[in-house]
Amino acid sequence: MSRAFADSNVLLYCFGPEPKAELARATLLRAQVVSVQVLNEFANVARRKLGMSVQEIRQAEADFLVGVEVMPLTQLVHERALSIAERYGFSFYDSLIVAAALNSACTTLYSEDLQHGQIIDSQLQVENPFARD
């Protein structure tokens, strides 16, 4: 079964201008997994840049998480992220996202932060839902 993981930028774009917000909302409907890091990044940017209140952030996250599995950040994810950063040259925080997606048996990672179409560890394909083909 195919599983998809959403990066924080997908959540954040739900609150941006159209048509990107519409694309983000449609992408979230296809995602089954996020990580605690994704929620942390969303909360930080939503508070700092979007001026959302804590209550608004809680409500947005509750809406996002209907039917979505939240993966914890564990030492195993951390160790795998270090290996991914070393092997692929990704930033550590991008590597944490990739490691959490891989450890959740996802086959798709929705993100605009990595190369569209890239396949990681013969398992996970990066899909930029905002890329123009």
Backbone as CSV, one residue per row, in Angstrom:
resi,resn,N_x,N_y,N_z,CA_x,CA_y,CA_z,C_x,C_y,C_z
1,MET,0.836,-1.192,0.000,0.000,0.000,0.000,0.878,1.251,0.000
2,SER,0.540,2.191,-0.808,1.290,3.431,-0.932,0.897,4.389,0.198
3,ARG,1.919,4.968,0.841,1.692,5.955,1.900,2.442,7.225,1.548
4,ALA,1.840,8.363,1.883,2.448,9.652,1.562,2.642,10.484,2.822
5,PHE,3.731,11.228,2.845,4.154,12.054,3.972,4.147,13.510,3.507
6,ALA,3.599,14.414,4.311,3.561,15.837,3.962,4.577,16.621,4.785
7,ASP,5.350,17.453,4.115,6.303,18.356,4.759,5.550,19.587,5.268
8,SER,6.192,20.355,6.129,5.551,21.512,6.754,5.148,22.576,5.744
9,ASN,5.884,22.707,4.636,5.522,23.747,3.678,4.149,23.503,3.078
10,VAL,3.746,22.248,2.963,2.407,21.940,2.449,1.351,22.469,3.419
11,LEU,1.540,22.242,4.700,0.597,22.749,5.696,0.556,24.277,5.680
12,LEU,1.716,24.889,5.606,1.785,26.349,5.647,1.128,26.998,4.439
13,TYR,1.280,26.405,3.270,0.700,26.996,2.064,-0.820,26.947,2.064
14,CYS,-1.422,26.161,2.934,-2.876,26.173,3.054,-3.381,27.548,3.464
15,PHE,-2.511,28.360,4.057,-2.887,29.682,4.553,-2.349,30.807,3.674
16,GLY,-1.852,30.454,2.499,-1.315,31.443,1.578,-2.318,31.806,0.502
17,PRO,-1.823,32.524,-0.495,-2.706,32.945,-1.590,-3.071,31.779,-2.509
18,GLU,-4.208,31.922,-3.156,-4.620,30.952,-4.176,-3.752,31.201,-5.415
19,PRO,-3.504,30.247,-6.283,-3.998,28.873,-6.272,-3.130,27.911,-5.452
20,LYS,-2.022,28.433,-4.878,-1.133,27.560,-4.107,-1.846,26.952,-2.902
21,ALA,-2.701,27.713,-2.248,-3.424,27.206,-1.081,-4.338,26.053,-1.484
22,GLU,-4.977,26.164,-2.618,-5.850,25.084,-3.099,-5.035,23.822,-3.393
23,LEU,-3.875,23.986,-4.018,-2.989,22.844,-4.278,-2.537,22.200,-2.968
24,ALA,-2.220,23.027,-1.985,-1.780,22.507,-0.685,-2.890,21.708,-0.011
25,ARG,-4.098,22.234,-0.024,-5.227,21.520,0.598,-5.489,20.189,-0.112
26,ALA,-5.424,20.180,-1.419,-5.625,18.938,-2.178,-4.516,17.932,-1.874
27,THR,-3.295,18.417,-1.714,-2.167,17.539,-1.382,-2.350,16.922,-0.009
28,LEU,-2.804,17.708,0.944,-3.010,17.188,2.304,-4.052,16.075,2.339
29,LEU,-5.000,16.118,1.448,-6.005,15.051,1.396,-5.392,13.711,0.985
30,ARG,-4.235,13.761,0.316,-3.555,12.531,-0.125,-2.479,12.068,0.855
31,ALA,-2.175,12.867,1.854,-1.110,12.528,2.806,-1.686,11.766,3.991
32,GLN,-0.995,10.714,4.377,-1.431,9.920,5.527,-0.538,10.095,6.741
33,VAL,0.639,10.739,6.553,1.623,10.791,7.633,2.295,12.170,7.680
34,VAL,2.530,12.655,8.890,3.411,13.793,9.161,4.231,13.391,10.381
35,SER,5.204,14.214,10.729,5.978,13.952,11.940,5.776,15.097,12.928
36,VAL,6.196,14.866,14.146,6.151,15.914,15.156,6.962,17.124,14.679
37,GLN,8.051,16.877,13.970,8.850,17.987,13.453,8.027,18.858,12.501
38,VAL,7.225,18.244,11.649,6.368,18.992,10.732,5.428,19.897,11.530
39,LEU,4.848,19.358,12.587,3.961,20.168,13.426,4.729,21.293,14.122
40,ASN,5.943,20.996,14.582,6.769,22.026,15.225,7.088,23.151,14.255
41,GLU,7.493,22.794,13.041,7.832,23.810,12.041,6.599,24.627,11.675
42,PHE,5.462,23.950,11.497,4.227,24.664,11.180,3.892,25.664,12.287
43,ALA,3.905,25.209,13.544,3.556,26.084,14.668,4.495,27.280,14.747
44,ASN,5.780,27.047,14.558,6.760,28.137,14.628,6.498,29.191,13.562
45,VAL,6.349,28.770,12.320,6.155,29.729,11.218,4.763,30.357,11.297
46,ALA,3.757,29.572,11.653,2.401,30.114,11.755,2.331,31.216,12.807
47,ARG,3.018,31.019,13.894,3.019,32.010,14.983,3.843,33.234,14.607
48,ARG,5.058,32.974,14.097,6.016,34.050,13.850,5.701,34.843,12.578
49,LYS,5.408,34.149,11.483,5.237,34.840,10.194,3.781,35.072,9.811
50,LEU,2.900,34.162,10.204,1.495,34.325,9.835,0.681,35.010,10.922
51,GLY,1.281,35.191,12.102,0.605,35.886,13.194,-0.582,35.133,13.778
52,MET,-0.572,33.821,13.647,-1.673,33.017,14.180,-1.550,32.894,15.697
53,SER,-2.683,32.862,16.356,-2.691,32.645,17.803,-2.453,31.156,18.074
54,VAL,-2.135,30.838,19.311,-1.940,29.437,19.683,-3.224,28.654,19.441
55,GLN,-4.359,29.245,19.774,-5.641,28.565,19.538,-5.860,28.315,18.045
56,GLU,-5.534,29.273,17.197,-5.672,29.081,15.741,-4.747,27.976,15.243
57,ILE,-3.541,27.916,15.802,-2.598,26.860,15.431,-3.144,25.500,15.860
58,ARG,-3.644,25.424,17.077,-4.228,24.158,17.560,-5.374,23.702,16.659
59,GLN,-6.236,24.639,16.286,-7.376,24.280,15.440,-6.905,23.842,14.051
60,ALA,-5.951,24.561,13.480,-5.427,24.187,12.165,-4.805,22.798,12.206
61,GLU,-4.025,22.527,13.244,-3.403,21.212,13.376,-4.455,20.127,13.569
62,ALA,-5.475,20.400,14.358,-6.547,19.419,14.549,-7.224,19.110,13.214
63,ASP,-7.444,20.143,12.413,-8.053,19.945,11.091,-7.146,19.122,10.187
64,PHE,-5.842,19.420,10.196,-4.873,18.695,9.365,-4.807,17.217,9.738
65,LEU,-4.910,16.947,11.024,-4.576,15.618,11.535,-5.720,14.607,11.486
66,VAL,-6.855,14.998,10.960,-7.948,14.038,10.822,-7.504,12.946,9.849
67,GLY,-7.409,11.731,10.353,-7.004,10.600,9.515,-5.523,10.540,9.186
68,VAL,-4.722,11.336,9.872,-3.285,11.399,9.597,-2.516,10.850,10.791
69,GLU,-1.536,10.017,10.517,-0.665,9.459,11.552,0.470,10.446,11.833
70,VAL,0.773,10.665,13.099,1.877,11.551,13.486,3.023,10.684,13.996
71,MET,4.151,10.761,13.307,5.335,9.989,13.678,6.157,10.766,14.703
72,PRO,6.563,10.112,15.786,7.397,10.783,16.783,8.833,10.924,16.278
73,LEU,9.538,11.852,16.875,10.976,11.965,16.622,11.673,11.107,17.670
74,THR,12.348,10.100,17.217,13.024,9.164,18.110,14.519,9.174,17.826
75,GLN,15.268,8.498,18.669,16.702,8.379,18.430,16.964,7.633,17.121
76,LEU,16.138,6.655,16.795,16.273,5.926,15.541,16.094,6.850,14.339
77,VAL,15.094,7.725,14.397,14.890,8.707,13.319,16.091,9.652,13.252
78,HIS,16.562,10.090,14.403,17.729,10.978,14.463,18.952,10.333,13.809
79,GLU,19.233,9.099,14.168,20.395,8.393,13.601,20.253,8.208,12.092
80,ARG,19.046,7.853,11.656,18.844,7.685,10.212,18.991,9.023,9.497
81,ALA,18.533,10.098,10.127,18.674,11.434,9.535,20.144,11.802,9.359
82,LEU,20.968,11.477,10.333,22.404,11.745,10.187,22.977,11.003,8.987
83,SER,22.589,9.759,8.822,23.072,8.967,7.681,22.590,9.547,6.357
84,ILE,21.346,9.979,6.321,20.786,10.580,5.101,21.489,11.887,4.780
85,ALA,21.714,12.719,5.782,22.422,13.991,5.563,23.809,13.741,4.996
86,GLU,24.482,12.739,5.532,25.822,12.408,5.063,25.790,11.865,3.631
87,ARG,24.861,10.982,3.355,24.815,10.328,2.041,24.329,11.257,0.938
88,TYR,23.281,12.036,1.206,22.654,12.843,0.160,23.030,14.322,0.204
89,GLY,23.650,14.762,1.290,24.031,16.163,1.400,22.876,17.089,1.749
90,PHE,21.759,16.529,2.244,20.625,17.351,2.653,20.945,18.046,3.973
91,SER,20.218,19.128,4.252,20.327,19.745,5.571,19.849,18.730,6.609
92,PHE,20.255,18.927,7.842,19.852,17.985,8.882,18.335,17.972,9.064
93,TYR,17.710,19.152,9.036,16.267,19.201,9.254,15.493,18.571,8.098
94,ASP,15.950,18.750,6.866,15.336,18.039,5.743,15.561,16.536,5.895
95,SER,16.722,16.159,6.378,17.019,14.738,6.594,16.116,14.126,7.653
96,LEU,15.749,14.894,8.679,14.800,14.394,9.678,13.435,14.097,9.057
97,ILE,13.009,14.958,8.151,11.738,14.738,7.450,11.835,13.461,6.623
98,VAL,12.907,13.326,5.870,13.102,12.143,5.025,13.163,10.880,5.879
99,ALA,13.915,10.916,6.967,14.048,9.748,7.846,12.700,9.351,8.433
100,ALA,11.917,10.319,8.868,10.593,10.010,9.426,9.694,9.401,8.353
101,ALA,9.766,9.915,7.139,8.965,9.357,6.044,9.398,7.930,5.727
102,LEU,10.703,7.699,5.669,11.206,6.350,5.393,10.821,5.384,6.518
103,ASN,10.983,5.813,7.753,10.661,4.944,8.893,9.167,4.673,9.017
104,SER,8.327,5.472,8.348,6.880,5.244,8.347,6.439,4.453,7.132
105,ALA,7.401,3.936,6.378,7.111,3.138,5.178,6.355,3.927,4.116
106,CYS,6.650,5.219,4.025,6.033,6.042,2.989,6.781,5.848,1.674
107,THR,6.055,6.021,0.587,6.662,5.929,-0.743,6.693,7.284,-1.442
108,THR,5.953,8.256,-0.891,5.916,9.606,-1.465,6.145,10.621,-0.357
109,LEU,6.960,11.629,-0.655,7.175,12.760,0.245,6.767,14.018,-0.499
110,TYR,5.690,14.669,-0.044,5.260,15.931,-0.638,6.053,17.061,-0.004
111,SER,6.901,17.690,-0.815,7.743,18.773,-0.316,8.268,19.587,-1.482
112,GLU,8.448,20.883,-1.255,9.094,21.696,-2.284,10.559,21.955,-1.938
113,ASP,11.018,21.397,-0.822,12.379,21.655,-0.357,13.429,20.729,-0.950
114,LEU,13.005,19.659,-1.602,13.946,18.695,-2.180,13.674,18.569,-3.664
115,GLN,14.546,17.873,-4.358,14.448,17.768,-5.814,13.248,16.931,-6.238
116,HIS,12.363,17.545,-7.020,11.169,16.866,-7.522,11.573,15.633,-8.331
117,GLY,10.973,14.502,-7.988,11.245,13.257,-8.698,12.382,12.432,-8.123
118,GLN,13.154,13.004,-7.211,14.274,12.265,-6.617,13.756,11.065,-5.840
119,ILE,14.457,9.949,-5.953,14.120,8.745,-5.202,15.205,8.516,-4.156
120,ILE,14.781,8.348,-2.924,15.697,8.220,-1.794,15.621,6.803,-1.251
121,ASP,16.779,6.188,-1.115,16.906,4.829,-0.578,15.990,3.826,-1.286
122,SER,15.835,4.000,-2.578,15.027,3.094,-3.419,13.604,2.900,-2.888
123,GLN,13.106,3.846,-2.113,11.788,3.700,-1.487,10.926,4.938,-1.607
124,LEU,11.520,6.102,-1.405,10.754,7.328,-1.203,10.984,8.286,-2.372
125,GLN,9.896,8.657,-3.041,10.001,9.605,-4.141,9.500,10.975,-3.688
126,VAL,10.297,12.007,-3.971,9.934,13.375,-3.645,8.994,13.888,-4.724
127,GLU,7.885,14.441,-4.292,6.938,15.064,-5.226,6.664,16.473,-4.754
128,ASN,6.996,17.433,-5.611,6.709,18.837,-5.314,5.334,19.147,-5.905
129,PRO,4.322,19.246,-5.074,2.975,19.482,-5.603,2.812,20.863,-6.216
130,PHE,3.791,21.746,-6.024,3.715,23.096,-6.526,4.563,23.307,-7.785
131,ALA,5.263,22.248,-8.211,6.116,22.349,-9.398,5.244,22.411,-10.648
132,ARG,5.660,23.216,-11.553,4.954,23.304,-12.838,5.643,22.374,-13.809
133,ASP,4.893,21.402,-14.287,5.460,20.427,-15.228,5.526,20.970,-16.632
